[in-house]
Every structure is written in structure tokens, then in C-alpha cells.
Amino acid sequence: MKVQDFENAINALCVKELVIDEMKMKAEGGGHVIQVNGHTDTQTIVWDESGRAFATPNQQENEEFIEFGSGKTVRGRRLKRDEVYDLKFE
């Protein structure tokens, strides 16, 4: 999907406080979106290129140290599938 498709579908959710923070584009894809990051007052939301939503609460107590196989850790929040924010493209 293209940027305008994602913007229209996100606006169609009718969530007033929803802010798009970042759109990641496919390098050779001619403007095709591969990920969108956004947030509300209470949720961080990530959409994949198909418009499926994944979310996590914005509360600091949800942060944890996530370990990678290399022994390195990163502070972050785990995303969970959230169909409430799934996008419908026209």
C-alpha cells in the first residue's frame, strides 16, 4: 500500500488522539509502506504492511529488558496483536 492509503485508513479509524509518528518505506518499492508507527495517549501502535495492528500500553511499568541471542539486552515493550486498530483499505 502507498502512504495515502495508510493515511486514509488510519483517519477512518476515527480515533481523535491518534498520531502517526513514522512511516517506513520499502527502499525499492516506489513508495510502498512496510511499517507505520503511531500512538495515542495510552497506546503505542505499530501497523505492518498489510494494515495489521500491534499495540502496547504507554505505561513505563510495561517496559522490560528484552534479551537477544547475542547476550545483548534492549529496554522496550512487547507488542501484542490488537485487531481493534486493524486498517481497512478501500
PyMOL Python script that loads the backbone (N, CA, C, O; Angstrom):
from pymol import cmd

cmd.read_pdbstr("""\
ATOM      1  N   MET A   1       0.829  -1.176   0.000  1.00  0.00           N
ATOM      2  CA  MET A   1       0.000   0.000   0.000  1.00  0.00           C
ATOM      3  C   MET A   1       0.885   1.255   0.000  1.00  0.00           C
ATOM      4  O   MET A   1       2.043   1.224   0.417  1.00  0.00           O
ATOM      5  N   LYS A   2       0.328   2.305  -0.459  1.00  0.00           N
ATOM      6  CA  LYS A   2       1.038   3.585  -0.529  1.00  0.00           C
ATOM      7  C   LYS A   2       0.723   4.441   0.706  1.00  0.00           C
ATOM      8  O   LYS A   2      -0.183   4.125   1.478  1.00  0.00           O
ATOM      9  N   VAL A   3       1.476   5.517   0.878  1.00  0.00           N
ATOM     10  CA  VAL A   3       1.324   6.398   2.032  1.00  0.00           C
ATOM     11  C   VAL A   3      -0.111   6.891   2.158  1.00  0.00           C
ATOM     12  O   VAL A   3      -0.689   6.829   3.243  1.00  0.00           O
ATOM     13  N   GLN A   4      -0.689   7.374   1.075  1.00  0.00           N
ATOM     14  CA  GLN A   4      -2.047   7.913   1.120  1.00  0.00           C
ATOM     15  C   GLN A   4      -3.064   6.850   1.541  1.00  0.00           C
ATOM     16  O   GLN A   4      -4.025   7.167   2.242  1.00  0.00           O
ATOM     17  N   ASP A   5      -2.866   5.589   1.125  1.00  0.00           N
ATOM     18  CA  ASP A   5      -3.759   4.505   1.533  1.00  0.00           C
ATOM     19  C   ASP A   5      -3.729   4.330   3.054  1.00  0.00           C
ATOM     20  O   ASP A   5      -4.772   4.185   3.691  1.00  0.00           O
ATOM     21  N   PHE A   6      -2.524   4.345   3.625  1.00  0.00           N
ATOM     22  CA  PHE A   6      -2.395   4.203   5.073  1.00  0.00           C
ATOM     23  C   PHE A   6      -2.989   5.404   5.794  1.00  0.00           C
ATOM     24  O   PHE A   6      -3.700   5.235   6.785  1.00  0.00           O
ATOM     25  N   GLU A   7      -2.715   6.604   5.320  1.00  0.00           N
ATOM     26  CA  GLU A   7      -3.265   7.795   5.967  1.00  0.00           C
ATOM     27  C   GLU A   7      -4.785   7.774   5.956  1.00  0.00           C
ATOM     28  O   GLU A   7      -5.412   8.096   6.966  1.00  0.00           O
ATOM     29  N   ASN A   8      -5.383   7.405   4.843  1.00  0.00           N
ATOM     30  CA  ASN A   8      -6.845   7.349   4.749  1.00  0.00           C
ATOM     31  C   ASN A   8      -7.421   6.292   5.682  1.00  0.00           C
ATOM     32  O   ASN A   8      -8.421   6.535   6.358  1.00  0.00           O
ATOM     33  N   ALA A   9      -6.792   5.117   5.721  1.00  0.00           N
ATOM     34  CA  ALA A   9      -7.289   4.031   6.572  1.00  0.00           C
ATOM     35  C   ALA A   9      -7.144   4.371   8.054  1.00  0.00           C
ATOM     36  O   ALA A   9      -8.020   4.040   8.852  1.00  0.00           O
ATOM     37  N   ILE A  10      -6.047   5.030   8.428  1.00  0.00           N
ATOM     38  CA  ILE A  10      -5.858   5.437   9.826  1.00  0.00           C
ATOM     39  C   ILE A  10      -6.867   6.515  10.205  1.00  0.00           C
ATOM     40  O   ILE A  10      -7.429   6.474  11.300  1.00  0.00           O
ATOM     41  N   ASN A  11      -7.103   7.472   9.323  1.00  0.00           N
ATOM     42  CA  ASN A  11      -8.115   8.502   9.592  1.00  0.00           C
ATOM     43  C   ASN A  11      -9.509   7.896   9.715  1.00  0.00           C
ATOM     44  O   ASN A  11     -10.336   8.402  10.473  1.00  0.00           O
ATOM     45  N   ALA A  12      -9.778   6.822   8.981  1.00  0.00           N
ATOM     46  CA  ALA A  12     -11.089   6.167   9.035  1.00  0.00           C
ATOM     47  C   ALA A  12     -11.337   5.483  10.377  1.00  0.00           C
ATOM     48  O   ALA A  12     -12.481   5.166  10.700  1.00  0.00           O
ATOM     49  N   LEU A  13     -10.282   5.248  11.167  1.00  0.00           N
ATOM     50  CA  LEU A  13     -10.472   4.664  12.495  1.00  0.00           C
ATOM     51  C   LEU A  13     -11.208   5.618  13.429  1.00  0.00           C
ATOM     52  O   LEU A  13     -11.787   5.185  14.425  1.00  0.00           O
ATOM     53  N   CYS A  14     -11.190   6.921  13.117  1.00  0.00           N
ATOM     54  CA  CYS A  14     -11.875   7.951  13.906  1.00  0.00           C
ATOM     55  C   CYS A  14     -11.417   7.977  15.359  1.00  0.00           C
ATOM     56  O   CYS A  14     -12.233   8.110  16.271  1.00  0.00           O
ATOM     57  N   VAL A  15     -10.116   7.851  15.570  1.00  0.00           N
ATOM     58  CA  VAL A  15      -9.531   7.979  16.901  1.00  0.00           C
ATOM     59  C   VAL A  15      -8.868   9.347  16.936  1.00  0.00           C
ATOM     60  O   VAL A  15      -7.820   9.550  16.323  1.00  0.00           O
ATOM     61  N   LYS A  16      -9.484  10.294  17.661  1.00  0.00           N
ATOM     62  CA  LYS A  16      -9.042  11.694  17.624  1.00  0.00           C
ATOM     63  C   LYS A  16      -7.589  11.893  18.030  1.00  0.00           C
ATOM     64  O   LYS A  16      -6.863  12.651  17.387  1.00  0.00           O
ATOM     65  N   GLU A  17      -7.163  11.221  19.085  1.00  0.00           N
ATOM     66  CA  GLU A  17      -5.822  11.480  19.608  1.00  0.00           C
ATOM     67  C   GLU A  17      -4.744  10.624  18.953  1.00  0.00           C
ATOM     68  O   GLU A  17      -3.610  10.604  19.433  1.00  0.00           O
ATOM     69  N   LEU A  18      -5.060   9.926  17.885  1.00  0.00           N
ATOM     70  CA  LEU A  18      -4.099   9.064  17.207  1.00  0.00           C
ATOM     71  C   LEU A  18      -3.122   9.896  16.374  1.00  0.00           C
ATOM     72  O   LEU A  18      -3.529  10.695  15.530  1.00  0.00           O
ATOM     73  N   VAL A  19      -1.829   9.694  16.629  1.00  0.00           N
ATOM     74  CA  VAL A  19      -0.771  10.434  15.940  1.00  0.00           C
ATOM     75  C   VAL A  19       0.116   9.444  15.201  1.00  0.00           C
ATOM     76  O   VAL A  19       0.544   8.441  15.772  1.00  0.00           O
ATOM     77  N   ILE A  20       0.394   9.724  13.926  1.00  0.00           N
ATOM     78  CA  ILE A  20       1.340   8.914  13.162  1.00  0.00           C
ATOM     79  C   ILE A  20       2.733   9.471  13.444  1.00  0.00           C
ATOM     80  O   ILE A  20       3.007  10.641  13.176  1.00  0.00           O
ATOM     81  N   ASP A  21       3.610   8.629  13.985  1.00  0.00           N
ATOM     82  CA  ASP A  21       4.963   9.060  14.310  1.00  0.00           C
ATOM     83  C   ASP A  21       5.950   8.821  13.178  1.00  0.00           C
ATOM     84  O   ASP A  21       6.855   9.626  12.958  1.00  0.00           O
ATOM     85  N   GLU A  22       5.776   7.710  12.457  1.00  0.00           N
ATOM     86  CA  GLU A  22       6.783   7.331  11.461  1.00  0.00           C
ATOM     87  C   GLU A  22       6.176   6.363  10.457  1.00  0.00           C
ATOM     88  O   GLU A  22       5.369   5.506  10.815  1.00  0.00           O
ATOM     89  N   MET A  23       6.572   6.509   9.196  1.00  0.00           N
ATOM     90  CA  MET A  23       6.229   5.548   8.157  1.00  0.00           C
ATOM     91  C   MET A  23       7.526   5.040   7.558  1.00  0.00           C
ATOM     92  O   MET A  23       8.371   5.828   7.133  1.00  0.00           O
ATOM     93  N   LYS A  24       7.683   3.739   7.523  1.00  0.00           N
ATOM     94  CA  LYS A  24       8.874   3.137   6.924  1.00  0.00           C
ATOM     95  C   LYS A  24       8.505   2.642   5.538  1.00  0.00           C
ATOM     96  O   LYS A  24       7.492   1.969   5.346  1.00  0.00           O
ATOM     97  N   MET A  25       9.352   2.992   4.576  1.00  0.00           N
ATOM     98  CA  MET A  25       9.072   2.683   3.177  1.00  0.00           C
ATOM     99  C   MET A  25      10.017   1.606   2.668  1.00  0.00           C
ATOM    100  O   MET A  25      11.158   1.493   3.115  1.00  0.00           O
ATOM    101  N   LYS A  26       9.519   0.821   1.727  1.00  0.00           N
ATOM    102  CA  LYS A  26      10.357  -0.161   1.046  1.00  0.00           C
ATOM    103  C   LYS A  26      11.312   0.606   0.134  1.00  0.00           C
ATOM    104  O   LYS A  26      10.878   1.439  -0.662  1.00  0.00           O
ATOM    105  N   ALA A  27      12.602   0.328   0.250  1.00  0.00           N
ATOM    106  CA  ALA A  27      13.630   1.096  -0.469  1.00  0.00           C
ATOM    107  C   ALA A  27      13.402   1.093  -1.977  1.00  0.00           C
ATOM    108  O   ALA A  27      13.454   2.146  -2.612  1.00  0.00           O
ATOM    109  N   GLU A  28      13.157  -0.056  -2.544  1.00  0.00           N
ATOM    110  CA  GLU A  28      12.992  -0.130  -3.999  1.00  0.00           C
ATOM    111  C   GLU A  28      11.530  -0.244  -4.402  1.00  0.00           C
ATOM    112  O   GLU A  28      11.227  -0.565  -5.551  1.00  0.00           O
ATOM    113  N   GLY A  29      10.621   0.015  -3.465  1.00  0.00           N
ATOM    114  CA  GLY A  29       9.207  -0.259  -3.714  1.00  0.00           C
ATOM    115  C   GLY A  29       8.375   0.860  -4.277  1.00  0.00           C
ATOM    116  O   GLY A  29       7.157   0.712  -4.379  1.00  0.00           O
ATOM    117  N   GLY A  30       8.969   1.970  -4.647  1.00  0.00           N
ATOM    118  CA  GLY A  30       8.199   3.045  -5.265  1.00  0.00           C
ATOM    119  C   GLY A  30       7.159   3.649  -4.343  1.00  0.00           C
ATOM    120  O   GLY A  30       6.040   3.930  -4.772  1.00  0.00           O
ATOM    121  N   GLY A  31       7.512   3.852  -3.081  1.00  0.00           N
ATOM    122  CA  GLY A  31       6.588   4.495  -2.149  1.00  0.00           C
ATOM    123  C   GLY A  31       5.687   3.548  -1.387  1.00  0.00           C
ATOM    124  O   GLY A  31       4.706   3.986  -0.784  1.00  0.00           O
ATOM    125  N   HIS A  32       5.993   2.264  -1.397  1.00  0.00           N
ATOM    126  CA  HIS A  32       5.175   1.305  -0.659  1.00  0.00           C
ATOM    127  C   HIS A  32       5.584   1.284   0.805  1.00  0.00           C
ATOM    128  O   HIS A  32       6.767   1.213   1.135  1.00  0.00           O
ATOM    129  N   VAL A  33       4.585   1.348   1.676  1.00  0.00           N
ATOM    130  CA  VAL A  33       4.807   1.374   3.118  1.00  0.00           C
ATOM    131  C   VAL A  33       5.000  -0.048   3.629  1.00  0.00           C
ATOM    132  O   VAL A  33       4.266  -0.955   3.237  1.00  0.00           O
ATOM    133  N   ILE A  34       5.993  -0.247   4.512  1.00  0.00           N
ATOM    134  CA  ILE A  34       6.180  -1.569   5.113  1.00  0.00           C
ATOM    135  C   ILE A  34       5.871  -1.564   6.606  1.00  0.00           C
ATOM    136  O   ILE A  34       5.644  -2.624   7.189  1.00  0.00           O
ATOM    137  N   GLN A  35       5.860  -0.375   7.241  1.00  0.00           N
ATOM    138  CA  GLN A  35       5.521  -0.296   8.662  1.00  0.00           C
ATOM    139  C   GLN A  35       5.118   1.131   9.001  1.00  0.00           C
ATOM    140  O   GLN A  35       5.686   2.088   8.474  1.00  0.00           O
ATOM    141  N   VAL A  36       4.135   1.265   9.882  1.00  0.00           N
ATOM    142  CA  VAL A  36       3.724   2.574  10.388  1.00  0.00           C
ATOM    143  C   VAL A  36       3.741   2.512  11.903  1.00  0.00           C
ATOM    144  O   VAL A  36       3.211   1.572  12.495  1.00  0.00           O
ATOM    145  N   ASN A  37       4.352   3.516  12.540  1.00  0.00           N
ATOM    146  CA  ASN A  37       4.376   3.620  13.995  1.00  0.00           C
ATOM    147  C   ASN A  37       3.538   4.819  14.400  1.00  0.00           C
ATOM    148  O   ASN A  37       3.636   5.887  13.796  1.00  0.00           O
ATOM    149  N   GLY A  38       2.716   4.640  15.421  1.00  0.00           N
ATOM    150  CA  GLY A  38       1.887   5.733  15.905  1.00  0.00           C
ATOM    151  C   GLY A  38       1.586   5.574  17.379  1.00  0.00           C
ATOM    152  O   GLY A  38       2.021   4.615  18.016  1.00  0.00           O
ATOM    153  N   HIS A  39       0.838   6.522  17.915  1.00  0.00           N
ATOM    154  CA  HIS A  39       0.488   6.429  19.326  1.00  0.00           C
ATOM    155  C   HIS A  39      -0.787   7.215  19.623  1.00  0.00           C
ATOM    156  O   HIS A  39      -1.192   8.096  18.865  1.00  0.00           O
ATOM    157  N   THR A  40      -1.400   6.865  20.746  1.00  0.00           N
ATOM    158  CA  THR A  40      -2.469   7.646  21.360  1.00  0.00           C
ATOM    159  C   THR A  40      -1.948   8.052  22.735  1.00  0.00           C
ATOM    160  O   THR A  40      -0.776   7.833  23.044  1.00  0.00           O
ATOM    161  N   ASP A  41      -2.801   8.635  23.552  1.00  0.00           N
ATOM    162  CA  ASP A  41      -2.383   8.989  24.911  1.00  0.00           C
ATOM    163  C   ASP A  41      -2.033   7.759  25.730  1.00  0.00           C
ATOM    164  O   ASP A  41      -1.228   7.840  26.659  1.00  0.00           O
ATOM    165  N   THR A  42      -2.632   6.615  25.395  1.00  0.00           N
ATOM    166  CA  THR A  42      -2.466   5.420  26.231  1.00  0.00           C
ATOM    167  C   THR A  42      -1.796   4.241  25.541  1.00  0.00           C
ATOM    168  O   THR A  42      -1.381   3.301  26.221  1.00  0.00           O
ATOM    169  N   GLN A  43      -1.673   4.254  24.214  1.00  0.00           N
ATOM    170  CA  GLN A  43      -1.165   3.101  23.471  1.00  0.00           C
ATOM    171  C   GLN A  43      -0.075   3.509  22.477  1.00  0.00           C
ATOM    172  O   GLN A  43      -0.107   4.604  21.914  1.00  0.00           O
ATOM    173  N   THR A  44       0.880   2.613  22.275  1.00  0.00           N
ATOM    174  CA  THR A  44       1.795   2.697  21.143  1.00  0.00           C
ATOM    175  C   THR A  44       1.307   1.652  20.150  1.00  0.00           C
ATOM    176  O   THR A  44       1.041   0.512  20.532  1.00  0.00           O
ATOM    177  N   ILE A  45       1.187   2.029  18.873  1.00  0.00           N
ATOM    178  CA  ILE A  45       0.614   1.139  17.860  1.00  0.00           C
ATOM    179  C   ILE A  45       1.578   1.020  16.695  1.00  0.00           C
ATOM    180  O   ILE A  45       2.158   2.010  16.248  1.00  0.00           O
ATOM    181  N   VAL A  46       1.742  -0.206  16.207  1.00  0.00           N
ATOM    182  CA  VAL A  46       2.563  -0.467  15.029  1.00  0.00           C
ATOM    183  C   VAL A  46       1.706  -1.247  14.039  1.00  0.00           C
ATOM    184  O   VAL A  46       1.086  -2.250  14.395  1.00  0.00           O
ATOM    185  N   TRP A  47       1.676  -0.777  12.794  1.00  0.00           N
ATOM    186  CA  TRP A  47       0.971  -1.491  11.730  1.00  0.00           C
ATOM    187  C   TRP A  47       1.991  -2.101  10.784  1.00  0.00           C
ATOM    188  O   TRP A  47       3.004  -1.474  10.470  1.00  0.00           O
ATOM    189  N   ASP A  48       1.729  -3.319  10.327  1.00  0.00           N
ATOM    190  CA  ASP A  48       2.599  -3.918   9.317  1.00  0.00           C
ATOM    191  C   ASP A  48       2.112  -3.507   7.934  1.00  0.00           C
ATOM    192  O   ASP A  48       1.146  -2.753   7.819  1.00  0.00           O
ATOM    193  N   GLU A  49       2.761  -3.987   6.894  1.00  0.00           N
ATOM    194  CA  GLU A  49       2.429  -3.560   5.533  1.00  0.00           C
ATOM    195  C   GLU A  49       1.041  -3.984   5.078  1.00  0.00           C
ATOM    196  O   GLU A  49       0.535  -3.464   4.083  1.00  0.00           O
ATOM    197  N   SER A  50       0.414  -4.921   5.787  1.00  0.00           N
ATOM    198  CA  SER A  50      -0.944  -5.358   5.460  1.00  0.00           C
ATOM    199  C   SER A  50      -2.001  -4.602   6.248  1.00  0.00           C
ATOM    200  O   SER A  50      -3.195  -4.790   6.018  1.00  0.00           O
ATOM    201  N   GLY A  51      -1.574  -3.743   7.183  1.00  0.00           N
ATOM    202  CA  GLY A  51      -2.521  -2.992   7.995  1.00  0.00           C
ATOM    203  C   GLY A  51      -2.900  -3.683   9.292  1.00  0.00           C
ATOM    204  O   GLY A  51      -3.796  -3.218   9.996  1.00  0.00           O
ATOM    205  N   ARG A  52      -2.223  -4.802   9.629  1.00  0.00           N
ATOM    206  CA  ARG A  52      -2.491  -5.470  10.907  1.00  0.00           C
ATOM    207  C   ARG A  52      -1.843  -4.670  12.020  1.00  0.00           C
ATOM    208  O   ARG A  52      -0.707  -4.216  11.887  1.00  0.00           O
ATOM    209  N   ALA A  53      -2.572  -4.496  13.129  1.00  0.00           N
ATOM    210  CA  ALA A  53      -2.102  -3.661  14.224  1.00  0.00           C
ATOM    211  C   ALA A  53      -1.546  -4.491  15.377  1.00  0.00           C
ATOM    212  O   ALA A  53      -2.028  -5.580  15.687  1.00  0.00           O
ATOM    213  N   PHE A  54      -0.516  -3.930  15.993  1.00  0.00           N
ATOM    214  CA  PHE A  54       0.097  -4.486  17.194  1.00  0.00           C
ATOM    215  C   PHE A  54       0.238  -3.313  18.159  1.00  0.00           C
ATOM    216  O   PHE A  54       0.641  -2.224  17.751  1.00  0.00           O
ATOM    217  N   ALA A  55      -0.090  -3.521  19.431  1.00  0.00           N
ATOM    218  CA  ALA A  55      -0.096  -2.396  20.367  1.00  0.00           C
ATOM    219  C   ALA A  55       0.459  -2.801  21.725  1.00  0.00           C
ATOM    220  O   ALA A  55       0.557  -3.981  22.062  1.00  0.00           O
ATOM    221  N   THR A  56       0.820  -1.769  22.495  1.00  0.00           N
ATOM    222  CA  THR A  56       1.269  -1.940  23.870  1.00  0.00           C
ATOM    223  C   THR A  56       0.906  -0.677  24.639  1.00  0.00           C
ATOM    224  O   THR A  56       0.944   0.418  24.078  1.00  0.00           O
ATOM    225  N   PRO A  57       0.558  -0.811  25.904  1.00  0.00           N
ATOM    226  CA  PRO A  57       0.269   0.387  26.706  1.00  0.00           C
ATOM    227  C   PRO A  57       1.521   1.261  26.854  1.00  0.00           C
ATOM    228  O   PRO A  57       2.643   0.756  26.871  1.00  0.00           O
ATOM    229  N   ASN A  58       1.311   2.565  26.959  1.00  0.00           N
ATOM    230  CA  ASN A  58       2.420   3.515  27.090  1.00  0.00           C
ATOM    231  C   ASN A  58       2.968   3.617  28.505  1.00  0.00           C
ATOM    232  O   ASN A  58       3.843   4.446  28.755  1.00  0.00           O
ATOM    233  N   GLN A  59       2.497   2.820  29.420  1.00  0.00           N
ATOM    234  CA  GLN A  59       2.913   2.918  30.816  1.00  0.00           C
ATOM    235  C   GLN A  59       4.336   2.409  30.996  1.00  0.00           C
ATOM    236  O   GLN A  59       4.726   1.384  30.436  1.00  0.00           O
ATOM    237  N   GLN A  60       5.096   3.143  31.786  1.00  0.00           N
ATOM    238  CA  GLN A  60       6.507   2.805  31.978  1.00  0.00           C
ATOM    239  C   GLN A  60       6.682   1.440  32.640  1.00  0.00           C
ATOM    240  O   GLN A  60       7.684   0.769  32.392  1.00  0.00           O
ATOM    241  N   GLU A  61       5.735   1.013  33.474  1.00  0.00           N
ATOM    242  CA  GLU A  61       5.886  -0.286  34.130  1.00  0.00           C
ATOM    243  C   GLU A  61       5.816  -1.454  33.137  1.00  0.00           C
ATOM    244  O   GLU A  61       6.159  -2.582  33.490  1.00  0.00           O
ATOM    245  N   ASN A  62       5.381  -1.196  31.914  1.00  0.00           N
ATOM    246  CA  ASN A  62       5.371  -2.237  30.883  1.00  0.00           C
ATOM    247  C   ASN A  62       6.736  -2.411  30.227  1.00  0.00           C
ATOM    248  O   ASN A  62       6.940  -3.362  29.472  1.00  0.00           O
ATOM    249  N   GLU A  63       7.670  -1.512  30.504  1.00  0.00           N
ATOM    250  CA  GLU A  63       8.999  -1.632  29.914  1.00  0.00           C
ATOM    251  C   GLU A  63       9.761  -2.760  30.589  1.00  0.00           C
ATOM    252  O   GLU A  63       9.632  -2.989  31.792  1.00  0.00           O
ATOM    253  N   GLU A  64      10.543  -3.446  29.807  1.00  0.00           N
ATOM    254  CA  GLU A  64      11.340  -4.552  30.326  1.00  0.00           C
ATOM    255  C   GLU A  64      12.623  -4.638  29.519  1.00  0.00           C
ATOM    256  O   GLU A  64      12.762  -3.999  28.476  1.00  0.00           O
ATOM    257  N   PHE A  65      13.538  -5.419  30.006  1.00  0.00           N
ATOM    258  CA  PHE A  65      14.770  -5.665  29.264  1.00  0.00           C
ATOM    259  C   PHE A  65      14.585  -6.942  28.454  1.00  0.00           C
ATOM    260  O   PHE A  65      14.353  -8.014  29.013  1.00  0.00           O
ATOM    261  N   ILE A  66      14.688  -6.822  27.150  1.00  0.00           N
ATOM    262  CA  ILE A  66      14.487  -7.944  26.240  1.00  0.00           C
ATOM    263  C   ILE A  66      15.865  -8.404  25.783  1.00  0.00           C
ATOM    264  O   ILE A  66      16.656  -7.611  25.273  1.00  0.00           O
ATOM    265  N   GLU A  67      16.143  -9.681  25.969  1.00  0.00           N
ATOM    266  CA  GLU A  67      17.467 -10.214  25.645  1.00  0.00           C
ATOM    267  C   GLU A  67      17.465 -10.834  24.255  1.00  0.00           C
ATOM    268  O   GLU A  67      16.524 -11.524  23.864  1.00  0.00           O
ATOM    269  N   PHE A  68      18.536 -10.575  23.524  1.00  0.00           N
ATOM    270  CA  PHE A  68      18.735 -11.160  22.213  1.00  0.00           C
ATOM    271  C   PHE A  68      19.720 -12.319  22.340  1.00  0.00           C
ATOM    272  O   PHE A  68      20.441 -12.418  23.333  1.00  0.00           O
ATOM    273  N   GLY A  69      19.749 -13.175  21.357  1.00  0.00           N
ATOM    274  CA  GLY A  69      20.613 -14.345  21.374  1.00  0.00           C
ATOM    275  C   GLY A  69      22.090 -14.029  21.562  1.00  0.00           C
ATOM    276  O   GLY A  69      22.854 -14.870  22.036  1.00  0.00           O
ATOM    277  N   SER A  70      22.486 -12.837  21.197  1.00  0.00           N
ATOM    278  CA  SER A  70      23.897 -12.457  21.305  1.00  0.00           C
ATOM    279  C   SER A  70      24.280 -12.039  22.723  1.00  0.00           C
ATOM    280  O   SER A  70      25.425 -11.655  22.962  1.00  0.00           O
ATOM    281  N   GLY A  71      23.346 -12.107  23.660  1.00  0.00           N
ATOM    282  CA  GLY A  71      23.617 -11.704  25.025  1.00  0.00           C
ATOM    283  C   GLY A  71      23.372 -10.229  25.287  1.00  0.00           C
ATOM    284  O   GLY A  71      23.539  -9.767  26.415  1.00  0.00           O
ATOM    285  N   LYS A  72      22.981  -9.488  24.268  1.00  0.00           N
ATOM    286  CA  LYS A  72      22.686  -8.070  24.428  1.00  0.00           C
ATOM    287  C   LYS A  72      21.230  -7.894  24.858  1.00  0.00           C
ATOM    288  O   LYS A  72      20.361  -8.682  24.486  1.00  0.00           O
ATOM    289  N   THR A  73      20.982  -6.857  25.642  1.00  0.00           N
ATOM    290  CA  THR A  73      19.616  -6.569  26.062  1.00  0.00           C
ATOM    291  C   THR A  73      19.226  -5.169  25.611  1.00  0.00           C
ATOM    292  O   THR A  73      20.064  -4.277  25.477  1.00  0.00           O
ATOM    293  N   VAL A  74      17.941  -5.006  25.382  1.00  0.00           N
ATOM    294  CA  VAL A  74      17.387  -3.727  24.967  1.00  0.00           C
ATOM    295  C   VAL A  74      16.167  -3.455  25.835  1.00  0.00           C
ATOM    296  O   VAL A  74      15.372  -4.356  26.101  1.00  0.00           O
ATOM    297  N   ARG A  75      16.026  -2.231  26.267  1.00  0.00           N
ATOM    298  CA  ARG A  75      14.846  -1.854  27.039  1.00  0.00           C
ATOM    299  C   ARG A  75      13.714  -1.560  26.073  1.00  0.00           C
ATOM    300  O   ARG A  75      13.886  -0.788  25.130  1.00  0.00           O
ATOM    301  N   GLY A  76      12.560  -2.168  26.299  1.00  0.00           N
ATOM    302  CA  GLY A  76      11.450  -1.960  25.383  1.00  0.00           C
ATOM    303  C   GLY A  76      10.147  -2.514  25.921  1.00  0.00           C
ATOM    304  O   GLY A  76      10.062  -2.938  27.073  1.00  0.00           O
ATOM    305  N   ARG A  77       9.134  -2.503  25.070  1.00  0.00           N
ATOM    306  CA  ARG A  77       7.813  -3.032  25.410  1.00  0.00           C
ATOM    307  C   ARG A  77       7.431  -4.073  24.367  1.00  0.00           C
ATOM    308  O   ARG A  77       7.648  -3.870  23.173  1.00  0.00           O
ATOM    309  N   ARG A  78       6.873  -5.171  24.810  1.00  0.00           N
ATOM    310  CA  ARG A  78       6.430  -6.206  23.880  1.00  0.00           C
ATOM    311  C   ARG A  78       5.091  -5.803  23.268  1.00  0.00           C
ATOM    312  O   ARG A  78       4.178  -5.365  23.968  1.00  0.00           O
ATOM    313  N   LEU A  79       4.992  -5.959  21.959  1.00  0.00           N
ATOM    314  CA  LEU A  79       3.748  -5.663  21.255  1.00  0.00           C
ATOM    315  C   LEU A  79       2.867  -6.900  21.224  1.00  0.00           C
ATOM    316  O   LEU A  79       3.355  -8.027  21.134  1.00  0.00           O
ATOM    317  N   LYS A  80       1.557  -6.671  21.301  1.00  0.00           N
ATOM    318  CA  LYS A  80       0.584  -7.754  21.176  1.00  0.00           C
ATOM    319  C   LYS A  80      -0.366  -7.407  20.043  1.00  0.00           C
ATOM    320  O   LYS A  80      -0.669  -6.237  19.809  1.00  0.00           O
ATOM    321  N   ARG A  81      -0.827  -8.418  19.350  1.00  0.00           N
ATOM    322  CA  ARG A  81      -1.788  -8.239  18.263  1.00  0.00           C
ATOM    323  C   ARG A  81      -3.026  -7.555  18.804  1.00  0.00           C
ATOM    324  O   ARG A  81      -3.548  -7.974  19.837  1.00  0.00           O
ATOM    325  N   ASP A  82      -3.521  -6.503  18.133  1.00  0.00           N
ATOM    326  CA  ASP A  82      -4.698  -5.756  18.578  1.00  0.00           C
ATOM    327  C   ASP A  82      -5.578  -5.443  17.375  1.00  0.00           C
ATOM    328  O   ASP A  82      -5.346  -4.463  16.666  1.00  0.00           O
ATOM    329  N   GLU A  83      -6.576  -6.270  17.151  1.00  0.00           N
ATOM    330  CA  GLU A  83      -7.439  -6.141  15.974  1.00  0.00           C
ATOM    331  C   GLU A  83      -8.303  -4.882  15.993  1.00  0.00           C
ATOM    332  O   GLU A  83      -8.859  -4.501  14.963  1.00  0.00           O
ATOM    333  N   VAL A  84      -8.423  -4.234  17.150  1.00  0.00           N
ATOM    334  CA  VAL A  84      -9.215  -3.002  17.247  1.00  0.00           C
ATOM    335  C   VAL A  84      -8.669  -1.935  16.305  1.00  0.00           C
ATOM    336  O   VAL A  84      -9.432  -1.151  15.740  1.00  0.00           O
ATOM    337  N   TYR A  85      -7.358  -1.905  16.138  1.00  0.00           N
ATOM    338  CA  TYR A  85      -6.712  -0.884  15.300  1.00  0.00           C
ATOM    339  C   TYR A  85      -6.382  -1.383  13.892  1.00  0.00           C
ATOM    340  O   TYR A  85      -5.711  -0.677  13.139  1.00  0.00           O
ATOM    341  N   ASP A  86      -6.838  -2.585  13.520  1.00  0.00           N
ATOM    342  CA  ASP A  86      -6.582  -3.070  12.159  1.00  0.00           C
ATOM    343  C   ASP A  86      -7.140  -2.091  11.131  1.00  0.00           C
ATOM    344  O   ASP A  86      -8.206  -1.510  11.331  1.00  0.00           O
ATOM    345  N   LEU A  87      -6.417  -1.916  10.039  1.00  0.00           N
ATOM    346  CA  LEU A  87      -6.823  -0.971   8.998  1.00  0.00           C
ATOM    347  C   LEU A  87      -7.619  -1.670   7.913  1.00  0.00           C
ATOM    348  O   LEU A  87      -7.360  -2.824   7.570  1.00  0.00           O
ATOM    349  N   LYS A  88      -8.588  -0.951   7.386  1.00  0.00           N
ATOM    350  CA  LYS A  88      -9.394  -1.441   6.260  1.00  0.00           C
ATOM    351  C   LYS A  88      -9.109  -0.527   5.071  1.00  0.00           C
ATOM    352  O   LYS A  88      -9.414   0.665   5.100  1.00  0.00           O
ATOM    353  N   PHE A  89      -8.529  -1.097   4.042  1.00  0.00           N
ATOM    354  CA  PHE A  89      -8.183  -0.322   2.856  1.00  0.00           C
ATOM    355  C   PHE A  89      -9.322  -0.406   1.857  1.00  0.00           C
ATOM    356  O   PHE A  89      -9.911  -1.467   1.652  1.00  0.00           O
ATOM    357  N   GLU A  90      -9.624   0.738   1.234  1.00  0.00           N
ATOM    358  CA  GLU A  90     -10.712   0.756   0.236  1.00  0.00           C
ATOM    359  C   GLU A  90     -10.190   0.475  -1.138  1.00  0.00           C
ATOM    360  O   GLU A  90     -10.960   0.451  -2.098  1.00  0.00           O
TER     361      GLU A  90
END
""", "prot")
cmd.dss("prot")
cmd.show_as("cartoon", "prot")
cmd.util.cbc("prot")
cmd.orient("prot")
